[in-house]
C-alpha cells in the first residue's frame, strides 16, 4: 500500500510538470495568435510605379475633392499630413523613400484641394452634405473626387440599439433589403450631384468597404456583438458600390476590401486564407472602424494606383455624362 502511494507521487509530479509546460506554451501562443495585434513599422500596401510621375499629366485646373466619412477625413492617422487625402495631394516631410515624388501635385501643376468629409457620417449624410454645402464649381475646373461611404451605415450603432437605416448593425438580410435598395439609389443621387457640381467634368474614385474581421465575420473578435447576417449585408453593400460604379464611365472603385484582408483581427493567424506573410500586422486604429497610420499609407497607394491607371481620362473626360445616360443606368 505504501509502495503504491510512493509510486503515484512521481507520476503526479510528472503530470503537474507537463501541465505547467502546456500552460507555458499555450498561453503565450494564444496571446500571440488571438489577442496581440502589432501594427508593424515602415510602409504598407502595394508598390506604386515611378514612371507615371516623371512628366506632367495635364495642365488643366484640377480640384482634388474629398467627400464621405472618417476614412476620407483621416481619423486615426498620426497627423493631417499622413491622411490618405493629404498624402495623395502632397508627400509629407517624412515620406517613405519608395513614395517620394509620387503624389498628385507633382504631375498636376494646377491642383487645388477641398475635403468636406465628416467623421462618423453615413451615406445619408453624404448626400445631404453634397446638397447643402457644395455649390457648382467653375466650368474650367475638373474634379478629381475621392470618396468613402457606407461603412458607418453598416457598423452603427454597434449593436447597442435596434437596427435601422443608416445604423443597421445586427439587422437580418431581410430587414436590410430595402435599405440596400435605398443605398443604391442614394449613390446614384450622390454621383449625379457630383456631375452637376463639376460642369467641366469629373472623375470619381470610391473606396469599397473593408472588413476588420478579415472575412471571417466573427464580430466578437473586434469586440462587437455577434451579427449572423453581417458578412452577407456587407457583401451586398460592396456589390452595390461596384454595380453603380460600373454603369458610369467616370466612376472607379478602389478595392479597399481586398487590400485590407489579412490586416484585421486575424492578422497573426498564419493558417487563414488571407494571412500576409510579408506584413502580418494590424492596419486598424483603436476604434476598429478606421485605419491606423500604416493603413492610411496603404489606402493612399491603392487610390493612387487607380488614379494612375485611369489618368488618361483627365484629358479625355471633358464634360459630365448626359442626363439621358444617367437616367438609363438606374
C-alpha positions in Angstrom: 0.0 0.0 0.0 2.7 2.4 1.0 4.8 1.5 -2.1 1.8 2.3 -4.4 1.4 5.7 -2.8 5.0 6.4 -3.2 4.9 5.4 -6.9 1.9 7.7 -7.5 3.8 10.8 -6.2 6.4 10.9 -9.0 3.6 10.3 -11.6 1.6 13.2 -10.2 4.6 15.4 -10.3 5.2 14.5 -13.9 1.6 15.4 -14.8 1.9 18.7 -13.0 5.2 19.4 -14.8 3.6 18.5 -18.1 0.6 20.7 -17.4 3.0 23.6 -16.5 4.8 23.2 -19.8 1.5 23.2 -21.7 0.4 26.3 -19.9 3.8 28.0 -20.6 3.4 27.2 -24.3 -0.3 27.6 -24.8 -0.9 30.9 -23.1 1.8 32.9 -25.0 0.7 31.2 -28.2 -3.0 32.2 -27.6 -2.0 35.7 -26.8 0.2 35.9 -29.9 -2.3 34.4 -32.3 -5.6 35.6 -31.0 -5.0 38.8 -28.9 -1.9 40.5 -30.0 -2.3 42.9 -32.9 1.1 44.6 -33.6 0.9 47.4 -36.1 4.4 46.9 -37.5 6.5 49.7 -38.9 7.5 51.2 -42.3 5.5 51.4 -45.5 2.3 49.4 -46.1 0.4 48.4 -49.1 1.2 47.8 -52.8 4.0 49.4 -54.7 3.5 52.5 -56.9 5.5 52.8 -60.1 7.8 55.8 -60.5 7.5 56.2 -64.3 4.0 57.8 -64.3 5.3 60.6 -62.1 8.2 61.6 -64.4 6.1 64.0 -66.5 3.1 66.3 -66.1 -0.3 64.6 -66.8 -2.3 67.7 -67.6 -2.2 71.5 -67.1 -6.0 71.7 -66.6 -7.3 73.2 -63.3 -7.9 70.2 -61.1 -9.7 70.1 -57.8 -8.9 67.1 -55.5 -12.3 66.9 -53.8 -12.9 64.6 -50.8 -16.3 63.6 -49.6 -17.5 60.9 -47.2 -16.8 59.6 -43.8 -13.9 59.4 -41.3 -11.7 57.4 -43.6 -11.6 60.3 -46.1 -11.4 62.8 -43.2 -8.4 60.9 -41.8 -9.3 59.8 -38.3 -6.6 57.5 -37.0 -3.7 59.0 -38.9 -0.9 60.3 -36.7 -1.1 63.7 -38.4 -3.1 65.5 -41.0 -0.2 65.1 -43.5 -0.5 61.3 -43.1 -4.2 61.0 -44.1 -4.7 59.3 -47.4 -6.3 62.5 -48.8 -3.3 64.7 -48.0 -0.8 62.0 -49.0 -2.5 61.8 -52.4 -2.1 65.6 -52.7 1.4 66.1 -51.4 4.2 63.9 -49.9 4.7 64.6 -46.2 8.1 65.7 -45.0 8.8 62.3 -43.5 7.6 60.4 -46.6 8.8 56.8 -47.2 11.7 56.6 -49.6 9.7 54.5 -52.1 7.0 57.1 -52.3 9.0 60.3 -52.6 7.9 62.2 -55.7 4.8 60.1 -56.1 1.9 62.4 -55.4 -0.7 64.4 -57.5 0.9 67.8 -57.0 4.0 66.6 -58.9 2.0 65.7 -62.1 -0.9 68.2 -61.8 0.7 71.7 -61.6 -2.7 73.4 -61.3 -4.0 71.3 -58.4 -6.1 72.6 -55.5 -7.9 70.7 -52.9 -11.0 70.6 -50.7 -12.2 68.0 -48.3 -15.8 68.0 -46.9 -15.7 64.5 -45.4 -17.1 64.3 -41.9 -16.1 61.7 -39.3 -18.9 59.4 -38.2 -21.2 60.3 -41.1 -23.3 57.9 -43.1 -24.2 57.8 -46.8 -27.5 59.5 -45.9 -25.5 62.5 -44.6 -23.1 62.4 -47.5 -26.0 63.2 -49.9 -27.1 65.9 -47.5 -23.6 67.4 -47.4 -23.4 67.5 -51.1 -26.8 69.1 -51.5 -26.4 71.7 -48.8 -22.7 72.5 -48.6 -21.3 72.1 -52.1 -22.1 74.6 -54.8 -21.2 74.2 -58.5 -17.5 74.8 -59.4 -16.3 76.9 -62.3 -16.7 75.5 -65.8 -12.9 75.3 -66.2 -12.4 73.3 -63.0 -12.1 69.5 -63.4 -12.9 67.4 -60.3 -10.8 64.5 -59.1 -13.2 63.2 -56.4 -12.2 60.6 -53.7 -14.9 59.2 -51.6 -15.6 56.5 -48.9 -19.2 55.9 -48.0 -21.4 53.2 -46.5 -19.2 51.8 -43.7 -20.9 53.7 -41.0 -24.3 52.6 -42.4 -23.2 49.0 -41.5 -21.4 49.4 -38.2 -23.5 51.9 -36.4 -24.8 51.7 -33.6 -22.6 48.7 -32.8 -25.5 46.6 -31.6 -26.5 49.0 -28.8 -29.8 49.9 -30.4 -32.3 48.1 -32.7 -31.1 48.3 -36.3 -32.4 51.0 -38.6 -31.4 52.5 -41.9 -28.1 54.2 -41.5 -27.3 52.3 -38.4 -28.1 48.7 -39.3 -25.7 46.7 -37.1 -27.4 43.5 -36.1 -30.0 43.5 -38.9 -31.1 40.4 -40.7 -30.7 40.4 -44.5 -34.4 40.5 -44.9 -34.6 43.7 -42.8 -31.7 45.2 -44.7 -33.1 44.6 -48.2 -35.0 47.9 -48.5 -32.0 49.8 -47.0 -29.7 48.3 -49.6 -32.1 49.4 -52.4 -32.1 52.9 -50.9 -28.3 52.9 -50.7 -28.2 52.1 -54.4 -30.4 55.0 -55.2 -28.5 57.3 -52.9 -25.2 56.5 -54.5 -26.7 57.4 -57.9 -28.0 60.7 -56.4 -24.6 61.5 -55.0 -22.9 60.7 -58.3 -25.5 62.7 -60.2 -24.9 65.6 -57.8 -21.1 65.5 -58.3 -21.5 65.6 -62.0 -23.8 68.6 -61.7 -21.3 70.4 -59.5 -18.5 69.8 -61.9 -19.8 71.1 -65.2 -16.2 70.9 -66.5 -16.2 67.1 -65.8 -15.0 64.9 -63.0 -13.6 61.5 -62.2 -14.8 59.8 -59.1 -12.9 57.2 -57.1 -15.0 55.5 -54.5 -13.5 53.0 -52.0 -15.4 49.9 -51.2 -15.8 48.8 -47.6 -13.2 46.8 -45.8 -13.8 44.1 -43.2 -11.8 44.3 -39.9 -12.6 40.6 -39.3 -10.6 39.6 -42.4 -13.6 37.9 -44.0 -14.3 35.6 -41.0 -17.3 37.5 -39.7 -16.7 36.8 -36.0 -17.7 40.2 -34.6 -16.6 39.3 -31.1 -13.0 39.3 -32.4 -13.4 43.1 -32.8 -15.3 43.4 -29.5 -18.8 43.7 -31.0 -21.9 41.5 -30.6 -22.5 38.6 -32.9 -24.1 39.5 -36.2 -25.3 36.5 -38.1 -26.0 38.3 -41.4 -23.2 40.8 -41.1 -21.0 39.4 -43.9 -23.9 38.9 -46.2 -25.1 42.5 -45.8 -21.5 43.8 -46.1 -21.1 41.9 -49.3 -24.4 43.4 -50.7 -23.2 46.9 -49.9 -19.9 46.4 -51.7 -21.7 44.8 -54.7 -24.0 47.9 -54.8 -20.9 50.2 -54.9 -19.5 48.1 -57.8 -22.8 47.9 -59.7 -23.4 51.7 -59.5 -19.8 52.5 -60.5 -19.7 50.0 -63.4 -22.6 51.9 -65.0 -20.7 55.1 -65.2 -17.5 55.6 -67.3 -16.2 58.4 -65.0 -16.5 56.4 -61.7 -13.9 53.8 -60.5 -13.9 51.6 -57.5 -10.8 51.4 -55.3 -10.5 48.0 -53.7 -10.0 48.6 -50.0 -11.8 45.4 -49.1 -9.2 43.1 -50.6 -6.3 45.4 -49.7 -7.1 45.1 -46.0 -7.7 41.4 -45.9 -5.1 39.8 -43.6 -4.6 43.1 -41.6 -7.6 42.9 -39.3 -8.4 40.9 -36.1 -6.8 37.7 -37.5 -3.6 39.2 -38.8 -1.4 36.8 -36.7 -3.2 33.6 -37.7 -1.0 32.1 -40.2 -3.5 29.4 -41.2 -6.0 31.9 -42.5 -6.5 32.2 -46.3 -5.7 35.9 -46.2 -2.6 35.8 -44.0 0.0 38.2 -45.3 3.4 36.6 -44.7 5.2 39.7 -45.8 3.3 42.0 -43.4 1.3 40.2 -40.8 0.3 43.3 -39.0 -2.8 45.3 -37.9 -3.9 48.2 -40.1 -6.8 49.5 -37.9 -7.0 52.3 -35.4 -8.0 51.9 -31.8 -11.7 52.4 -32.6 -11.6 49.4 -35.0 -13.6 51.1 -37.8 -10.8 53.5 -39.1 -7.3 52.7 -40.3 -4.2 53.4 -38.4 -1.2 55.3 -39.9 0.0 52.3 -41.9 -3.5 51.6 -43.1 -3.7 55.1 -44.5 -0.4 54.6 -46.3 -2.0 51.5 -47.9 -5.2 53.4 -48.8 -3.2 56.2 -50.4 -1.3 53.7 -52.6 -4.4 51.9 -53.9 -6.2 55.1 -54.6 -3.1 56.5 -56.3 -2.6 53.3 -58.4 -6.2 53.5 -59.6 -5.8 57.2 -60.5 -2.6 56.4 -62.4 -4.4 53.6 -64.2 -7.2 55.9 -65.4 -5.2 59.1 -65.7 -5.8 59.4 -69.5 -9.4 60.4 -68.6 -8.2 63.6 -67.1 -7.8 64.9 -70.6 -10.5 62.9 -72.4 -13.3 63.4 -69.9 -14.4 66.9 -70.8 -17.9 67.0 -69.5 -20.2 65.1 -67.2 -22.3 62.3 -68.7 -25.5 63.5 -70.2 -28.8 63.3 -68.1 -30.1 60.7 -70.5 -27.1 58.5 -69.8 -27.5 59.0 -66.0 -31.2 58.1 -66.3 -30.5 54.9 -68.2 -28.3 53.4 -65.5 -30.9 53.5 -62.8 
